[in-house]
């Protein structure tokens, strides 16, 4: 069975993007993302791929898009979430964005790896609604980034007895 894990960073308003880029550059968040996803398949939408612009090393890069002609060397392109489940039946697959891809996979996710940034940034893309009562926090670590932001690194698991 495929294990779906979401990894995301958001600000106080659950903002995740601005003009198809991250609204922040926080070294500690990039390290957490890389360390957590290394060796695993990562699924992203076409816009997220375009914002990154290259395959992420050490990971199988999967681009979910409705554009059946979209192909990138070094990446697997799929046109449905069912293809992800079929291709990686016994692996932990990380969903890395954007908002629409998060929304599609959220009902199937068993874990959320969250970097919470204690700041309000300007932007135009938000993480979809989560009923946090259905989730249980498993780990929590706070730190101040080199750039001065208060961060928390959190791991959430879907509750077996979700309400």
N, C-alpha and C positions, 0 to 999 in steps of 0.2 A: 504494500500500500504506500502510495506517495505521501510523504510528510510535507505539508505546505507551511512554510514559515515566512512571515512578512518581516522585512527589515526596513525601518524608516526613521528619519529624524524630522521632528517638527517643533515649531515654536509654541508660544502660549496660546495661539489661536488655531493650532493644528495646520499652520501654513507649511507647505513643502516645496513650493517653487515660485519663481518669478521669471517671466519671459523665457521659459524653457531651460532654466538653470536653477541651481540651488541659490537661495538668497544669502548664504553664508559660506565662509571657508573656515572650517574648524578642523584642525589637524587631528585632534583626538577622536572626532567622529569618523573621519576617513579611516583611521587606524582600526577602530572598532568594527566598521563595516568590512574592511579587508580581512581582518583576523577571523571574523564570524563567517563570512561567505566563502573563504578560500577552500578550494577543492570541491565545491558544490555547484550544481547548476543554478544559474540566476536568470530570472524571467523579467523582462522589461518591455514596455511599449515602444513603439517606433519613435515617439518624441523623446523618450528617455534615452534611447540609443543615439539619436541625433545630438542630444546634449552632451553625451559622453564622447562619442565620435570614434571610439576604438574598442575592440574586445577587451574585457577585463581579464588580465592574466590569471592563470591557474584556476579558471572557472569555465564551465560550459556556458556560453552566452546564448540565450534564447530570446528572440524578438517576437512578441505577440502583436500581430497586425492584421487588419482586414485586407490590406494591400497584397494580393496574391503574387504580384510581380516583384515585391521587395525582397532582395537577396543581398547579403553582405558576407564577404569572405571571412571565415573564422567564426561565423555565427550560424545558428539554426533558426530558421524562420518558421513560425507556426501561425495558423489562422484561427485556432480555437483553444480554449483552456483544456478541452478534452484531449487534445494532442499532447499537452504537457503531461497529463496523467498517464497516457498510453506510453510515452517515450521513457518515462522515469518512474516505473511502478514501485521501486523499493528504495528510493532515495529521498533525502531531505532537499527540497527545492526552495530556493529563496526568491521571493517576490520583491523586486527592488523599485518598482514604480512604472509609471506615474499613477496619478489619482484614479483613472479609469481601470487600470490593471489591478490596483489595490482593491477597488470596489468589486471587481469580478471574482477575485480569489478570496476575499475576506470570509465568505461563508464556509470555505473549505480549510481555512487556516487553523492550525493547532497551537502556533506560537507567534508572538509578536516580539521582535527585538526592537526596542524603541530608544532612541536618543532624544530626550526631552530638553529643549533649550529654553531657559528661563529669560525670554526676551521676545518682544513683538517686532517682527520684521515686516517689511512691505512686500507684497507679492500678489499672485493671482491664482494659485493652485493650492488646494487644501486636501488633507487626508480625509477619506470618507468617515461618516459617523460610525462609532464603535460603541456598543452597549458594554461598558466596562464591567457591569455586574455579571456578565457571562465569562469573565476572565479573572485569573488569579495571578498576582505578582509572585514570581519565583526568585528573582534577584533584583537588587537595587544598589547602585553605586553612584555617589555624587562626586563631582570634581569641578574645579574651575579650569577652564581651558586657558592655553597660553594667550589667547586673544581676549580673555577677561569674561567670558560667558559662563554662567552657572549651568552645568549640565547634569543630567542624571541618565545613567545607562540602565535600562530596565528590561527584564525578560518576563513576559506574560504568557501564561498557558491557558487555553480554553478549559473552563471548568467542565468536569464530567456531568455535573448536576446543573448545567446551565439553566438559568431561569426562563 
